[in-house]
Every structure is written in C-alpha cells, then in structure tokens.
Amino acid sequence: MRATGYRLLIFTAHCARGLGRGEWDMATGMLDRWLSSRRWPVTDLAAPPADSDLRAVPGDSGPPVLGHTLSMFRQGDFGLRRHRELGPVSWARAFGTRIVAATGPDAAQEVLVNRDKAFSQAGWTFLVGPFLNRGLLLLDSEEHLHHRRLMQEAFTTSRIAGYLDRVDTLAKRVVPTWEPGPAHPALRRLTLDVATEVFMDAPVEDAAALQRAFTDTSRAGMAVVRRPVPGGRWSAGLRGRKALEDFFRPRIAERRTSTATDLFTALCQARTDEGHMFTDDDVVNHMIFIIMAATDSTTTALTSAMHQLGRHPDWQDRARAECLSVDPPTVTSLGGLTALDLVVKESLRLVAPLPTLARRTVKDTSLQGHYVPKNTLVFLSPGISHKLDDYWTDPTRFDPDRFAEPRREDKSHRYAWMPFGGGAHKCLGMHFGMFEVKALLHAILRTFRWEFPPDYELVWDTNSIPVPADNLPIHLERL
C-alpha cells in the first residue's frame, strides 16, 4: 500500500504542478500497469424501470480516489478491453464522475443520429466548457443548425482554395528549415503557424504569445484537478482563453470590412441570405473553438502519418512520387494523389485525432438495449470502432489499401470510420482539414526522406489529444 500511495502522490503532483514529459510517462505508466492488473467488482449503473425490458449498464468504479481516470487519460487498450469484456455499453468512474462508454459503430450511430433528442452536446461542457464556451461544439438543436449554416460561409470552395494556397506558401517556407530531431514539436509549431497566419492573419510579434495560449487552452480539458489550482492545467487554460479573447475582440470591427482572406475575417463577414451575422461574442467563441480543433487534430494526423510513412518506406516512396509530380497542391490536384489519400485515411483510423466525443443525456433513454438515466455523461470512442475486427481486417496493421476499391472496409458500417464524428455535429471543416494535412505532407515528402529502426515502438500518450510520449524522434534526410 505504501508503494501505491507513492504512485498516487506522483500522479497528484503532476496534476497540480506538472512534470516533464519523461517523468510523466514513467510515473503514469507505472501506475497504469499496476491498476490494469487489478479487477474490480462489476455493478449496475442504475436499475431500469420495473415495466421496462431494458438491461442495466454494467461497469465498475475502479480503484479508490482516481477510479479509471488514468486508464482513460492514457488511452492504451483500456476501452477496447472493456468493450470485449462488458459489451458496447458500460460505465466507469473517472474524473470524479460516472461515465457511460458507447463503443462500436452501432452504439455510435444510435448516439450520433440521436433520434429521440436525448443526447445533448452538454457533455462537452464537462470537458471543455470554460475554454470553448459556446463554440459550435457545445450548441444543440436549432441554435446549432443556425450557427452551423452561418459558419459554412467560411468554408466555401473558394474560401478553402484561398486558405490552401496560404498553407502551401507557409509550408514551403518553414519545412525546408527543419533539422533532424523530434518530429512532433516541429509539426505542432507548423500547425500553430497555420493557425496564426492562415486562420488569423496575426501580426508576427503576437504569434508566440498566441501559440502559448492555444496550447494551454487545448490541454486544459484533460486536467484531472478541474479547479484553477495555481500551476495546474485548468488554471493555465483559463489564462489562455482570456488571452485569446483579448486578441480577437478588439479586432472584430476592423475585420468586418477588411479585404483579408483569413478565416477570422471570413467569420466576421459571414452572412446568411436573410442578413444574419455572428455577434462579436459568437466570433470570439467560434474562432477559439475552430483553432483548437483544427490545430490539435491536424497535428495528430500529421504525426501519425509521418510515423507510418517512416515505418513503411514503400508507401513513403509511393506518396512522394505522387507529390513530386504535382505542384502546387490545390483542391483539384490533391484529389489526384491517391496513395497520399489512402495513407492519411489509414493514419486517421489507427490514431483517431479526437479520442472522445462527449454527450450528456437530457432525459431517461435507451442505448443498445440498456437503460441510461437522465443527466448521464456519455463518451463515444472513435478509436475503438476503428480497431474492431468485425469491421476491419487485421485492424492493428497499417494497410492503406483497405480504403481503396474494391475493398473499402470503411464502408462496412456507416460509423466504422469516424475520425470527424458523425450526425448533425460532424466536423464542418473536415474537407479543409484533409486538404491541410495533405498539403503539409506534400511539402514534407518533397523535402525529406525518413525511416525508423525496425525495433522502434511509438507510445501514444494523451494531453487533450494523442501525442507521442517520446516526441517521435526522427532522422530527416534531405532530398
């Protein structure tokens, strides 16, 4: 018990003060392995109504104090193991509350289609409410549809073409300056550069402070101590949110009449046929949400793709040959890069950029024949659907051809592959996101070759998104 208490102390110290990446991985890995070796009594979440033929949701509270927080935090095979042992609907205690896991394509479809309007976006409030306040992700029903319709004006074909041209210009300037070293920090800086230059058209002198604010805000949602403890992630996230508000709000009036072509300006000027526009508060909230979502998901997709291309030089050579044959990357030309498209899709399958989709029930409901009471937090896990052998051949293997005709394993179920979510809240910027990832890889593949040793093992850790615990050390060979 003394050793266990020591592990808990290390973990709590990180939550309150923060540890370095290596110390954090060592401490949490040690504790997670110990907790994973234990089994906890399975109990019911809540008894179904007496006149119902629904089943109770099975699950357990896990270890004292932490529950299953650490296992959820680190991802690993925790969710997949629970799916196999308890089925597609189970519950666990984590982050100080009870959470129902809806895993697998059938459960995901039931939640995301949401026919009886029982599953609300309010689930996100628990994770990111103070940081992405009233962003599109947190809106429901008619309000969500109104804001989504208006936001589509920032993602028209012509707008996307303009953004993509700026992404290509930036990538050709930045990527050739890379030196051998950890790939993940370089990719993170690259996507943050896209955020400040392409999305915001921010002054160079503001870029570093804005990028720190982005990082602090995006990581705050996975804080275990969910209070503004000095030095903790939650507190840093609140400061980051305030810094972003202070940047956007004073500039909105000028951007409403600007001729600039960045995303910030597009949101300020978006207007429906009826003349509706976003308020200043709307613009601030949506810009913070878009930048958080786009930066984090793009970084993860790029990291996963570079890892797989380094492990599979044959696919790297195929993708590079395509990229060398096309320049500049445009909406049209990127559509012809078949190998690159397959690699990106398979990389998104193996490592879902958004590990969790959160909902909260607004009334008693059913889920896959189970009774889920009102005000229950429900988490969907795209990554689990991506690893089930009912839908994917040898699902742990990198096999981009599974997305090619005639196999198209992603068509085995409407929700077998869902890196961008689904239903009414499917990612609005998914098309531009795919173009951005491909354009950045286009620049990287035309500039460098890389490979990993055969025995290299990448361990994914989680802040708010999957990140490589070792920052993906890589040797870049300039072409």
FENZIUR-V288116 format. One record per pair of residues at least 24 apart in sequence whose C-alpha atoms are under 10 Angstrom apart, sorted by the first residue. I is the first residue (numbers start at 1). GAP is how many residues later the second one is. Records with the same first field share a line. If there is no record, write none. Layout:
I->GAP / GAP
//
This chain:
3->28
4->27 / 30 / 31
6->25
7->24 / 25 / 27
8->57 / 58
11->55 / 59 / 213
12->54 / 212 / 213
13->219
14->209 / 210 / 211 / 217 / 218 / 219
15->207 / 208 / 209 / 210 / 211 / 214 / 216 / 217 / 218 / 219
16->207 / 208 / 209 / 210 / 211 / 212 / 213 / 214 / 215 / 216 / 217 / 218 / 219
17->212 / 213 / 214 / 215 / 216
18->213 / 214 / 215
21->440 / 447 / 448 / 449 / 450
22->447 / 448
24->437 / 445
25->49 / 434 / 435 / 436 / 444 / 445
26->443
28->42 / 43 / 45 / 46 / 433
29->41 / 42 / 45 / 432
31->39 / 40
32->36 / 37 / 38 / 39 / 40 / 41 / 42 / 44
33->38
35->27 / 28 / 32 / 33 / 35 / 36
36->26 / 32 / 34 / 35 / 41 / 42
38->24 / 25
39->24
42->44 / 48 / 49 / 50
43->48
44->46 / 47
45->45 / 46 / 47 / 53 / 54 / 55 / 326 / 327 / 328 / 331
46->324 / 325 / 326 / 327
47->323 / 324 / 325 / 326
48->316 / 318 / 322 / 323 / 324 / 325
49->322 / 324
52->319
53->316 / 317 / 318
54->311 / 312 / 313 / 314 / 315 / 316 / 317 / 318
55->311 / 312 / 313 / 314 / 315 / 316 / 317
56->33 / 34 / 310 / 313 / 314 / 315 / 316
57->29 / 30 / 31 / 32 / 33 / 34 / 43 / 44 / 310 / 311 / 312 / 313 / 314 / 315
58->28 / 29 / 31 / 32 / 33 / 34 / 42 / 312
59->26 / 27 / 28 / 30 / 31 / 32 / 33 / 34 / 39 / 40 / 41 / 42
60->30 / 31 / 32 / 33 / 38
61->30 / 31 / 32 / 33 / 36 / 37 / 38
62->30 / 31 / 32
63->30 / 31
64->29
65->28 / 29 / 30 / 31
66->27 / 28 / 29 / 30 / 158
67->25 / 26 / 27 / 28 / 29 / 30 / 31
68->24 / 25 / 26 / 27 / 28 / 30
69->24 / 25 / 26 / 27 / 28 / 153 / 155
70->24 / 25 / 154
72->283 / 284 / 390
73->149 / 150 / 151 / 282 / 388 / 389 / 390 / 391 / 392 / 393
74->385 / 386 / 387 / 388 / 389 / 392
75->280 / 308 / 385 / 386 / 387 / 391
76->383 / 384 / 385 / 386
77->307
78->306
79->24 / 302 / 304 / 305
80->24 / 301 / 303 / 304 / 305 / 307 / 308
81->303
83->301 / 302 / 305
84->304
87->281
88->279 / 280 / 282
89->278 / 279 / 280 / 281 / 282 / 283 / 289 / 291
90->280 / 288
91->286 / 287 / 288
94->130
95->31 / 32 / 127 / 128 / 129 / 130 / 131
96->128 / 129 / 130
97->279 / 280
98->278 / 279 / 280
99->259 / 261 / 277 / 278 / 279 / 280
100->259 / 260 / 272 / 276 / 277 / 278 / 279 / 280
101->255 / 257 / 276 / 277 / 278 / 279 / 280
102->255 / 265 / 266 / 276 / 277 / 278 / 279 / 280 / 282
103->276 / 277 / 278 / 279 / 280 / 281 / 282 / 285
104->276 / 277 / 278 / 279 / 280 / 281 / 282 / 283 / 284 / 286 / 287 / 311 / 312
105->275 / 276 / 277 / 279 / 280 / 281 / 283 / 286 / 307 / 308 / 309 / 310 / 311 / 312 / 313
106->261 / 262 / 279 / 307 / 308 / 309 / 310
107->260 / 261 / 273 / 278 / 308
108->249 / 259 / 260 / 271 / 272 / 273 / 274 / 277 / 306 / 307 / 308 / 310 / 313 / 314 / 315
109->304 / 305 / 306 / 307 / 313 / 314
110->256 / 257 / 258 / 313
111->248 / 250 / 255 / 256 / 257 / 267 / 268 / 269 / 311 / 312
112->245 / 247 / 268 / 303 / 309 / 310 / 311 / 312 / 313 / 314
113->309 / 310 / 311 / 312
114->309 / 310
116->247 / 249 / 250
117->24 / 244 / 245 / 246 / 248
118->241 / 242 / 243 / 244 / 245 / 246 / 247 / 248 / 254 / 256 / 257
119->239 / 240 / 241 / 242 / 243 / 244 / 245 / 246 / 255 / 256 / 257 / 258 / 259
120->238 / 239 / 240 / 241 / 242 / 243 / 255 / 257 / 258
121->236 / 237 / 238 / 239 / 240 / 241 / 304
122->236 / 237 / 238 / 239 / 240 / 253 / 255
123->234 / 235 / 236 / 237 / 238 / 252 / 253 / 254 / 255 / 256
124->97 / 232 / 233 / 234 / 235 / 236 / 253 / 254 / 255
125->96 / 233 / 234 / 235
126->95 / 100 / 232 / 233 / 234 / 251
127->93 / 94 / 95 / 96 / 99 / 229 / 231 / 337
128->89 / 90 / 91 / 92 / 93 / 94 / 95 / 106 / 109 / 161 / 336
129->92
130->87 / 90 / 91 / 104 / 107 / 108 / 111
131->85 / 86 / 87 / 88 / 89 / 90 / 103 / 106 / 107 / 108 / 109 / 110 / 111 / 154 / 157 / 158 / 161
132->85 / 86 / 89 / 109 / 152 / 153 / 154 / 155 / 156 / 157 / 158 / 160 / 161
133->108 / 149 / 151 / 152 / 153 / 155 / 156
134->147 / 148 / 150 / 151 / 152 / 154 / 155
135->146 / 147 / 148 / 149 / 150 / 151 / 152 / 153 / 154 / 155
136->146 / 149 / 150 / 151 / 153 / 154 / 289 / 291 / 292
137->149 / 152 / 153 / 156 / 220 / 221 / 288 / 289 / 290
138->151 / 220 / 221 / 287
139->286
140->284 / 285
141->283
144->280 / 281
145->279 / 280
146->126 / 130
147->129 / 130 / 131 / 135 / 139
148->276 / 277 / 280
149->121 / 122 / 123 / 279
150->117 / 119 / 120 / 121 / 122 / 123 / 126 / 127 / 128
151->115 / 116 / 117 / 119 / 120 / 121 / 126 / 127 / 132 / 135 / 277 / 278
152->114 / 115 / 118 / 119 / 120 / 276 / 277
153->113 / 114 / 116 / 117 / 118 / 119
154->108 / 109 / 110 / 111 / 112 / 113 / 114 / 115 / 116 / 117 / 275
155->108 / 111 / 112 / 273 / 274 / 275 / 276 / 277
156->276
157->174 / 274 / 275
158->173
159->102 / 103 / 104 / 107 / 273
160->103 / 170 / 171 / 269 / 271 / 272 / 273 / 275 / 276
161->168 / 169 / 170 / 171 / 271 / 274
162->36 / 99 / 100 / 101 / 168 / 169
163->31 / 34 / 35 / 36 / 98 / 99 / 100 / 269 / 272 / 273
164->34 / 164 / 165 / 166 / 167 / 268 / 269 / 271 / 272 / 275 / 276
165->33 / 163 / 164 / 165 / 166 / 271 / 274
166->28 / 31 / 32 / 33 / 95 / 96
167->24 / 26 / 27 / 28 / 30 / 31 / 32 / 162 / 268 / 269 / 270 / 272 / 273
168->26 / 159 / 160 / 161 / 162 / 268 / 271 / 272 / 274 / 275
169->159 / 270 / 274
170->24 / 27 / 28 / 270 / 273
171->268 / 269 / 270 / 271 / 272 / 273
172->267 / 268 / 270 / 271 / 272 / 274 / 275
173->270
174->269 / 270
175->265 / 266 / 268 / 269 / 270 / 271 / 272 / 273
176->267 / 268 / 270 / 271 / 272 / 302
177->270
178->266 / 269 / 270 / 298 / 300
179->295 / 296 / 297 / 298 / 299
180->270 / 293 / 294 / 295 / 296 / 297 / 298
181->290 / 291 / 292 / 293 / 294 / 295
182->286 / 288 / 289 / 290 / 291 / 292 / 293 / 294
183->119 / 120 / 123 / 124 / 285 / 287 / 288 / 289 / 290 / 291 / 292 / 293
184->115 / 116 / 118 / 119 / 120 / 122 / 123 / 283 / 284 / 285 / 286 / 287 / 288 / 289 / 290
185->114 / 118 / 282 / 286 / 287 / 288
186->113 / 117 / 285
187->108 / 111 / 112 / 113 / 114 / 115 / 116 / 119 / 253
188->27 / 107 / 108 / 110 / 111 / 112 / 114 / 115
189->106 / 110
190->105 / 108 / 109 / 250
191->100 / 103 / 104 / 105 / 106 / 107 / 108 / 111 / 245 / 246 / 249
192->99 / 100 / 102 / 103 / 104 / 106 / 107
193->102
194->97 / 100 / 101 / 242
195->67 / 68 / 95 / 96 / 97 / 99 / 100
196->66 / 68 / 95
197->65 / 66
198->63 / 64 / 65 / 66
199->62 / 63 / 64 / 65 / 66 / 67 / 88 / 91 / 92 / 95
200->48 / 60 / 61 / 62 / 63 / 64 / 65 / 66 / 87 / 91
201->59 / 60 / 61 / 62 / 63 / 64
202->45 / 46 / 60 / 62
206->41
209->31 / 34 / 35
210->30 / 33 / 34 / 37
211->29 / 33
212->24 / 28 / 31
213->24 / 25 / 26 / 27 / 28 / 29 / 30 / 31
214->26 / 27 / 29 / 30 / 74 / 77 / 78 / 81 / 82
215->25 / 77 / 80 / 81 / 249
216->24 / 25
217->24 / 25 / 26 / 27 / 71 / 72 / 75 / 247
218->70 / 71 / 73 / 74 / 75 / 77 / 78 / 245 / 246 / 247
219->73 / 77 / 243 / 244 / 245 / 246
220->243 / 244
221->242 / 243 / 244
222->240 / 241 / 242 / 243
223->240 / 241
233->230
241->44 / 47
244->40 / 41 / 43 / 44
245->36 / 38 / 39 / 40 / 42 / 43
246->38
247->37
248->32 / 33 / 35 / 36 / 37 / 39 / 40
249->31 / 32 / 34 / 35
250->30
251->29
252->27 / 28 / 29 / 31 / 32
253->27
263->24 / 27 / 28
264->26 / 27
290->138 / 139
293->60 / 61 / 134 / 136 / 140 / 172
294->135 / 136 / 138 / 139 / 142
295->138
296->57 / 58 / 168 / 169 / 170 / 171
297->51 / 55 / 56 / 57 / 122 / 123 / 136 / 140 / 168 / 169
298->55 / 135 / 136 / 138 / 139 / 140 / 142
299->54 / 138 / 166 / 167 / 168
300->47 / 48 / 51 / 52 / 53 / 54 / 137 / 165 / 166 / 167 / 168
301->43 / 44 / 45 / 46 / 47 / 48 / 49 / 50 / 51 / 52 / 118 / 132 / 133 / 136 / 137 / 165
302->42 / 45 / 46 / 51 / 134 / 135 / 136 / 138 / 139
303->44 / 48 / 163 / 164 / 165 / 168 / 169
304->39 / 40 / 42 / 43 / 44 / 45 / 46 / 47 / 48 / 49 / 154 / 156 / 162 / 163 / 164 / 168
305->35 / 38 / 39 / 40 / 41 / 42 / 43 / 45 / 46 / 132 / 133 / 136
306->37 / 38 / 41 / 135 / 138 / 139 / 144 / 145 / 166 / 168
307->40 / 143 / 144 / 145 / 151 / 161 / 165 / 166 / 167
308->35 / 36 / 38 / 39 / 42 / 90 / 91 / 143 / 144
309->34 / 35 / 38 / 89 / 136 / 140 / 141 / 142 / 143
310->139 / 140 / 141 / 142 / 143 / 164 / 165 / 166
311->87 / 139 / 140 / 141 / 142 / 143 / 144 / 145
312->86 / 138 / 139 / 140
313->136 / 137 / 138 / 139
315->24 / 25 / 27 / 28 / 84 / 85
316->24 / 27 / 129 / 133 / 134 / 135
317->128 / 132
319->24 / 122 / 123 / 126 / 127
320->121 / 122 / 123 / 124 / 125 / 126 / 127 / 128 / 129
321->124 / 125
322->120 / 123 / 124
323->115 / 116 / 118 / 119 / 120 / 121 / 122 / 123
324->118 / 119 / 121 / 122 / 123
325->121
326->116
327->112 / 115 / 116 / 119
328->111 / 114 / 115
329->106 / 107 / 109 / 110 / 111 / 113 / 114
330->105 / 108 / 109
331->100 / 101 / 104 / 105 / 108
334->100 / 101 / 104 / 105 / 108
335->100 / 103
337->101 / 105
338->66
339->61 / 62 / 65
340->60 / 97 / 98 / 101 / 102
341->59 / 62 / 63 / 93 / 94 / 96 / 97
342->57 / 58 / 59 / 60 / 61 / 62
343->55 / 56 / 57 / 58 / 60 / 95
344->56 / 90 / 93 / 94 / 97
345->55 / 56 / 57 / 58 / 65 / 72 / 74 / 89
346->40 / 51 / 52 / 53 / 54 / 55 / 56 / 57 / 64 / 71
347->51 / 52 / 53
348->35 / 38 / 69 / 70 / 71 / 72
349->33 / 34 / 35 / 36 / 37 / 38 / 46 / 47 / 49 / 51 / 61 / 67 / 68 / 69 / 70
350->33 / 34 / 36 / 37 / 45 / 46 / 47 / 48 / 49 / 69
351->31 / 32 / 33 / 35 / 36 / 68 / 109 / 114 / 115 / 116
352->29 / 30 / 31 / 32 / 33 / 34 / 65 / 66 / 67 / 68 / 113 / 114
353->29 / 30 / 66 / 67 / 111 / 112 / 113 / 114
354->27 / 28 / 29 / 64 / 65 / 66 / 67 / 110 / 111 / 112
355->24 / 25 / 26 / 27 / 28 / 29 / 64 / 107 / 109 / 110 / 111
356->24 / 25 / 26 / 27 / 65 / 108 / 109
357->24 / 25 / 63 / 64 / 65
380->41
381->37 / 38 / 40
382->33 / 34 / 35 / 36 / 37 / 38 / 39
383->33 / 34 / 35 / 36
384->32 / 33
385->28 / 30 / 31 / 32 / 33
386->24 / 29 / 30 / 31 / 32 / 33
387->29 / 30
388->28
390->26
391->25 / 26
392->24 / 25
444->32 / 34
445->33 / 34
446->32 / 33
447->29 / 30 / 31 / 32
448->27 / 28 / 29 / 30 / 31
449->26 / 27 / 28 / 29 / 30
450->24 / 25 / 26 / 27 / 28
451->24 / 25 / 26
//
